[in-house]
Amino acid sequence: MLASLKALQLIDDEKCPTDTFKTLISEKENYKTNLRGVLQNAYPYLFDGSIDLSNTTTEMVAEKFKEAGASGSTIAKGMAFFLNAAKEAGIGISARVRPPQAPKSPSGKRRASKSNNDQTDRNQANEPQDDQPPTGTEKISFTLRGMPDVSVYFPEGLEDEDEIRRVIKATVFNLEMYYGVKLE
């Protein structure tokens, strides 16, 4: 998530929100216009006039991602993110453009991480050690049948209905981008 925010220039090297990020979330009436600007800045190779996004193909967009240095599953993930963000920003994209399928490992299955212990160690390293939420946040936990409990951290003191809606919308948007699934 931090890498995405940094690539979109929404946080700086110290992980602090940039003015662009503050403007994006505070100016509700200009949200689409501001998001469009963020995308044009982050994906200049898609907006340089070399392709017409409203009349292009998956292959042409994938080629632009390759030219920008992406490869393998990064192309599929990057395109999925961009296409959903562009839709949110009201950018017209050809209906023929779909994110390509991420390449599979030779066995046809996704590669597993080095070991389950490595993944557990990474997950534990991201959790507060004393089970307290990070400063300025509230922890909400819930159980999903047949899965480990889920904890989500939200900004502390959310009371305004519009603020809550923006947090929920941003959370759903990021989950859709991360997992590549459109929620209804």
Salt bridges, closest charged atoms under 4 A:
ASP13 OD1 - LYS6 NZ 2.78
GLU67 OE1 - LYS64 NZ 3.51
GLU88 OE2 - LYS169 NZ 3.22
ASP131 OD1 - LYS139 NZ 2.49
GLU161 OE2 - ARG165 NH2 2.41
ASP162 OD2 - LYS28 NZ 3.46
GLU176 OE1 - LYS182 NZ 3.59
